[in-house]
Structures are given as structure tokens and as C-alpha cells.
């Protein structure tokens, strides 16, 4: 970075509020290793600072909260020795965990695109604000990755089978559905976000009061019309069962979900299914991150991720050639290897 370039993330204390502002608008604030490291440093410094009452995470500009991580870098690293990709995952997951266990209130303003890495920043927050510009998704199965950054913990804890549906299909939902599912805790028109921030900075110990002046009803959640179908059709014991149920149902909505799933990486569909099943049974968020790091360290170097990035991000032909090409051909032994423990000195650990 030259002296004339703006920092990728702005970290400062204002009126008793620790402020983190993502500052890569041209990249939809996609996370880099340096951004994760800077946020960790700030959080660690503020944790014991009595002058910091709460933490506010937002973004500069109007083009979204955070679209994810540096996928191209991950693919380039995965095609080589994978060292840079593993370092990124290890650092990002430490940031996710630090936010999850942070001893002070964390407020995330999800004003725009909130996907992948942006989900990892916002879901650990105690206050998660959606606006009419919010679009939430975990679209990783479409590029041969998996819903990481805590997805194995957060998604299976959403109502019914909504989390599994989001994980497998990569569906994009708006503010009303985010509020209905508990992904967002509050809805606020984007035009009131700055007033909320000003109120919080004026009275950093009065978060509830600042929210009360700006929060509104998010409206009717469109997903409510399909929640019964989601719970019924995505309640299978395997990805194969879900696909069969969608096929047998034959309705317009089920057919659309089936068509979507056929475009995803079969291997990643089964990885995500197992990830959420394991995550739902865990009692410690750190254990979930250990699992996800093991998965990430391996799939980043596998064919489907490299091919998915080629098809969607590099060549943009949107015609990935998955291997294996069908869910039925994905072997349990391969999944076992993906989820297997790493050598003790290579496993993920939280910050001490």
C-alpha cells in the first residue's frame, strides 16, 4: 500500500465506541489477510480498554457490507502449496471466534451485500442491523467451497431447516426474511443508519435508546410462504434424500430448488450437509472453527474449488465441470478425509 492509498479497514475509537469500518468499496469490502489482522489487533487492544463501551462494525460507501473473502487469492494459493490460503483461513477464523466471545456489545450494520466473510463478521454480533439494501447469502457451494466462517454453528441453529436450505442452495434473502429467521436482530431503513450511529456516539451507554429511535418493522417475510416446504423437503438424512424428495414433490417451488442444487458442486453439497450436522451437535463455537479449518485447509486445493473459481470468477462461463459430477458418486471415504483431524501442530486454535 502506498502512502496515498486509503487503509482497507479503518479502526478507531470515537466517543467510547470502538469503530471498525470496512474500506474496500470497489471490491465490495471483500476481506484480505491484512484486514483480518488489523481488526484482530484493534479488538484485542479495545477488550481491556474501559473507555470502549461497545463495538460498531460498518462499511464505507453504499455498495454493500462485505461480499466475502479474497476468493481469487485462495484459489491461486490452493493451486500451489496452499500456505497463503491456510494462513488466511486461520486468521479469519480467529477473528470470527474473537467476535463471538467478545466481552462487549458488538453491533454490525449489514447495510448491503452480506455474504461469506461478511456473515462471519456479522453473525457473532449481539446486534445485527439489516436495511432494505441487505442481501444475505452463503453461496459457497456454487464455487466448490463450503459455508464457513461459523456457518456450521449458525446455520443449523436457524428455525427449522432454513439454515440447511441456505447452505445447500446459496439462496439470497432480504431484510424481512433475515429478521424472521433471526439472522438480523433489527431492521432499519438505510436512511436512518447515520442517525443511529450519531445517537450511539452521543450516548455510547444507551444502545437500546439509539436503536429505539431508528428501528422499524421489516415487513412480511416472503420466505414464510415456503417455510413448511423447507422444513419438510430439507429434513432428509442425506443430500440424496433431499434431492429425491424435491423430485417427488414436483411442485413449482421444489422444482426450482432442485434445478438450483443441480448447478452446485456435488462434493460440496455433501461437505456442507455433514458440516451442519456436526456443527449442530457441538457445544463450543471454537470446536466448530476447528472443524471448519480442517475442511478449508483441504477443499481449497481440491478440483471443485479451483474449477468453481475458474468458471464463476475468472472465465465467468458459469459452466463448471464438477468431479465427481453427481452426488451419488461422492464417496464417503473422501468426505472422511476432508473432515479428518490435522496433525496437532497444524490444527486451528483460538487466540489466547
C-alpha positions in Angstrom: 0.0 0.0 0.0 1.3 3.4 -0.9 1.0 6.5 1.3 -1.7 7.8 -1.0 -3.9 4.7 -0.7 -6.6 4.6 2.0 -6.4 1.7 4.5 -8.5 -1.3 3.7 -10.1 -1.1 7.1 -10.5 1.8 9.4 -10.1 1.1 13.2 -10.5 3.9 15.7 -12.2 4.9 19.0 -15.0 7.5 18.8 -16.9 8.7 21.9 -16.5 5.4 23.7 -17.3 3.3 20.7 -14.7 1.1 19.0 -15.4 1.6 15.3 -14.4 -0.8 12.5 -15.2 0.4 9.0 -14.5 -1.9 6.1 -13.0 0.3 3.4 -12.6 -1.6 0.1 -15.7 -0.4 -1.7 -14.6 -1.3 -5.2 -14.2 -5.0 -4.0 -17.5 -4.8 -2.0 -15.2 -4.8 1.1 -14.0 -8.4 0.5 -11.7 -9.4 3.3 -7.9 -9.7 2.9 -5.5 -11.1 5.4 -4.3 -7.6 6.3 -7.9 -6.6 7.1 -8.4 -9.5 9.4 -5.1 -8.9 11.2 -5.9 -5.2 11.7 -9.3 -6.0 13.1 -7.9 -8.6 15.5 -5.3 -6.1 16.7 -8.0 -3.4 17.3 -10.3 -5.8 19.1 -7.5 -7.1 21.3 -6.5 -3.6 22.3 -10.0 -2.5 23.0 -11.0 -5.5 25.0 -9.4 -4.3 28.2 -9.9 -0.6 27.5 -12.6 0.8 29.8 -13.0 3.8 27.5 -14.5 1.5 24.9 -18.1 0.7 25.7 -19.2 -1.1 22.6 -18.0 -2.1 19.1 -19.6 -0.9 15.8 -18.8 -2.6 12.5 -19.9 -0.9 9.3 -18.6 -0.1 5.8 -17.7 2.9 3.7 -19.7 3.9 0.6 -23.0 2.4 -0.4 -22.1 -0.8 -2.2 -22.5 -3.4 0.4 -21.3 -4.6 3.8 -19.0 -7.4 2.8 -19.1 -9.7 -0.1 -16.8 -12.4 1.3 -13.1 -13.1 1.2 -10.4 -12.9 -1.4 -11.5 -15.9 -3.4 -9.1 -15.5 -6.3 -6.1 -15.5 -3.8 -7.5 -18.6 -2.1 -7.7 -20.4 -5.5 -4.2 -19.3 -6.6 -2.8 -20.5 -3.3 -4.8 -23.7 -3.4 -3.4 -24.5 -6.8 0.1 -24.2 -5.3 1.2 -25.1 -1.8 -1.9 -23.7 -0.1 0.1 -21.9 2.6 -1.4 -18.5 2.0 -4.9 -19.9 1.9 -4.4 -21.7 5.2 -3.0 -18.6 6.8 -6.0 -16.6 5.7 -8.5 -19.1 7.0 -6.6 -19.5 10.3 -6.6 -15.7 10.8 -10.1 -15.1 9.6 -11.5 -17.8 11.9 -9.6 -16.4 14.8 -11.3 -13.1 14.1 -14.7 -14.8 13.9 -14.1 -16.5 17.2 -12.9 -13.4 18.9 -16.1 -11.6 17.9 -18.2 -14.5 19.1 -16.6 -14.4 22.6 -16.1 -10.6 22.8 -16.9 -9.2 26.2 -18.5 -6.0 25.0 -21.6 -5.4 22.8 -20.9 -5.8 19.1 -23.2 -4.0 16.6 -22.9 -4.9 12.9 -24.7 -2.8 10.3 -25.4 -5.1 7.4 -26.4 -2.3 5.0 -26.0 -4.1 1.7 -24.5 -7.3 0.4 -23.6 -9.6 3.4 -22.1 -12.9 2.1 -19.4 -15.3 3.1 -16.8 -13.4 5.2 -19.4 -10.7 5.8 -21.5 -13.3 7.5 -18.6 -14.3 9.7 -18.3 -10.7 10.8 -21.9 -10.0 11.5 -23.4 -13.2 12.9 -21.3 -13.2 16.1 -22.6 -9.6 16.8 -25.2 -9.2 19.6 -26.9 -6.5 17.4 -27.3 -7.2 13.7 -29.0 -4.5 11.7 -30.5 -5.2 8.3 -31.7 -2.5 5.9 -33.7 -2.6 2.7 -30.4 -2.9 0.9 -29.3 -6.0 2.8 -28.8 -9.2 0.7 -27.7 -12.2 2.8 -26.3 -15.4 1.4 -23.8 -18.2 1.9 -23.2 -19.0 -1.8 -20.1 -21.2 -1.4 -21.5 -24.4 -2.9 -21.6 -22.7 -6.2 -17.8 -22.4 -6.3 -16.9 -25.7 -4.7 -16.3 -24.1 -1.3 -18.5 -24.5 1.8 -20.4 -22.2 4.2 -17.5 -21.5 6.6 -16.8 -18.6 9.0 -19.0 -20.2 11.5 -21.7 -21.4 9.2 -21.6 -24.9 10.8 -22.6 -23.2 14.0 -25.1 -20.5 13.0 -26.9 -22.1 10.1 -28.3 -25.3 11.8 -29.5 -23.1 14.7 -31.8 -21.1 12.5 -35.5 -22.1 12.6 -36.4 -25.4 11.1 -34.3 -26.4 8.1 -33.8 -22.8 6.9 -30.1 -22.9 7.6 -29.5 -26.1 5.6 -31.6 -24.7 2.7 -29.5 -21.6 2.7 -26.2 -23.6 2.9 -27.1 -26.0 0.1 -28.8 -23.7 -2.4 -26.9 -20.5 -1.7 -30.2 -18.7 -1.7 -30.2 -14.9 -1.3 -32.6 -13.4 1.1 -33.6 -9.8 2.0 -34.1 -7.9 5.3 -37.6 -9.2 6.2 -36.5 -12.8 5.9 -33.3 -12.1 7.8 -35.3 -10.7 10.7 -37.8 -13.5 10.6 -35.0 -16.1 10.8 -33.1 -14.3 13.5 -30.2 -13.6 11.1 -30.8 -9.9 11.8 -32.0 -8.7 15.2 -33.3 -5.3 13.9 -34.5 -3.6 10.7 -33.6 0.0 10.0 -34.2 2.0 6.8 -30.8 2.8 5.3 -31.7 6.5 5.5 -31.7 6.2 9.3 -28.4 4.4 9.7 -26.4 7.6 10.1 -28.8 8.9 12.7 -28.5 5.7 14.6 -24.7 6.0 14.6 -24.8 9.6 15.7 -27.2 8.7 18.6 -24.9 5.8 19.7 -21.8 8.1 19.6 -23.7 10.7 21.6 -24.7 8.2 24.3 -22.5 5.1 24.0 -24.0 3.6 27.1 -27.6 3.9 25.7 -27.6 1.4 22.8 -31.2 0.5 23.3 -32.2 4.1 23.1 -30.3 4.7 19.9 -32.0 1.6 18.4 -35.4 2.6 19.5 -35.3 5.9 17.6 -34.4 4.3 14.3 -35.7 0.7 14.2 -38.8 -0.1 12.1 -40.9 -3.1 11.2 -39.2 -5.1 8.4 -42.5 -6.1 6.8 -43.8 -9.5 5.8 -41.1 -12.1 5.2 -41.5 -13.7 1.7 -39.9 -16.9 2.9 -42.8 -17.5 5.3 -44.8 -18.9 2.3 -42.1 -21.7 1.9 -41.0 -22.4 5.4 -43.2 -25.5 5.7 -41.8 -26.8 2.4 -38.3 -26.1 3.5 -38.8 -28.0 6.8 -40.5 -30.9 5.0 -38.2 -31.3 2.0 -34.9 -30.5 3.5 -35.3 -32.8 6.5 -33.7 -35.7 4.9 -31.0 -37.9 6.3 -28.7 -37.2 3.3 -28.4 -34.9 0.3 -29.6 -37.8 -1.8 -32.8 -38.0 0.3 -33.4 -34.2 -0.1 -32.9 -34.4 -3.9 -35.4 -37.4 -4.1 -38.0 -35.5 -2.0 -37.7 -32.5 -4.3 -38.0 -34.7 -7.3 -41.1 -36.5 -6.0 -42.8 -33.3 -4.8 -42.7 -31.8 -8.3 -44.2 -28.5 -7.3 -43.1 -25.2 -8.7 -41.0 -24.2 -5.7 -39.5 -27.7 -5.2 -38.6 -27.9 -8.9 -36.8 -24.6 -8.7 -34.8 -25.7 -5.7 -33.9 -29.0 -7.4 -32.8 -27.0 -10.5 -30.6 -24.8 -8.3 -29.0 -27.8 -6.5 -28.0 -29.4 -9.8 -25.8 -26.5 -10.6 -23.8 -26.8 -7.3 -20.7 -28.9 -6.6 -22.0 -32.3 -5.6 -19.0 -32.8 -3.3 -19.5 -29.5 -1.6 -23.2 -30.2 -1.1 -22.2 -33.3 0.9 -19.5 -31.5 2.7 -21.9 -28.7 3.8 -24.6 -31.3 4.8 -22.1 -33.1 7.1 -20.6 -29.8 8.4 -24.0 -28.6 9.6 -24.9 -31.9 11.0 -21.7 -32.0 13.0 -22.0 -28.3 14.0 -25.5 -28.7 15.3 -24.2 -31.1 17.9 -21.3 -29.0 19.2 -21.4 -27.0 22.4 -18.4 -24.8 21.8 -18.0 -22.4 18.9 -14.3 -23.0 18.9 -14.8 -26.6 18.2 -16.8 -25.7 15.1 -14.0 -23.5 13.9 -11.5 -26.4 14.4 -13.8 -28.5 12.1 -14.2 -25.7 9.5 -10.4 -25.1 9.4 -9.8 -28.8 8.7 -12.3 -28.7 5.8 -11.0 -25.4 4.4 -7.4 -26.5 4.6 -8.3 -29.4 2.3 -11.0 -28.3 -0.1 -9.1 -25.1 -1.1 -6.7 -27.4 -3.0 -9.3 -29.7 -4.5 -10.6 -29.8 -8.0 -14.1 -28.5 -7.4 -13.0 -25.3 -5.7 -10.3 -24.5 -8.4 -12.8 -25.3 -11.1 -15.6 -23.3 -9.4 -13.5 -20.2 -9.2 -12.4 -20.6 -12.8 -16.0 -20.9 -14.0 -17.6 -18.2 -11.9 -14.9 -15.7 -11.1 -12.1 -16.0 -13.7 -13.5 -17.2 -17.0 -17.1 -16.4 -16.0 -18.6 -19.0 -18.2 -20.7 -20.3 -15.3 -20.2 -23.8 -16.6 -18.1 -25.7 -14.0 -17.2 -29.3 -14.6 -17.6 -30.8 -11.2 -15.7 -34.0 -10.2 -17.4 -36.2 -9.4 -20.4 -34.9 -11.5 -23.1 -36.4 -9.3 -23.9 -36.6 -5.6 -24.2 -40.3 -5.8 -20.6 -40.6 -6.9 -19.2 -38.6 -3.9 -17.5 -41.3 -1.8 -17.8 -41.2 2.0 -14.1 -42.0 2.3 -13.3 -38.7 0.5 -15.6 -36.9 3.0 -13.9 -38.7 5.9 -10.5 -37.4 4.7 -11.8 -33.8 4.4 -13.1 -33.9 7.9 -10.2 -35.8 9.5 -8.1 -34.2 12.2 -5.0 -32.4 11.0 -1.6 -33.0 12.7 -1.7 -31.4 16.1 0.8 -28.7 15.2 -1.3 -27.7 12.1 -4.8 -27.6 13.7 -6.7 -24.3 14.2 -6.5 -22.7 17.7 -8.3 -19.6 19.1 -6.4 -16.6 20.3 -5.2 -16.9 23.8 
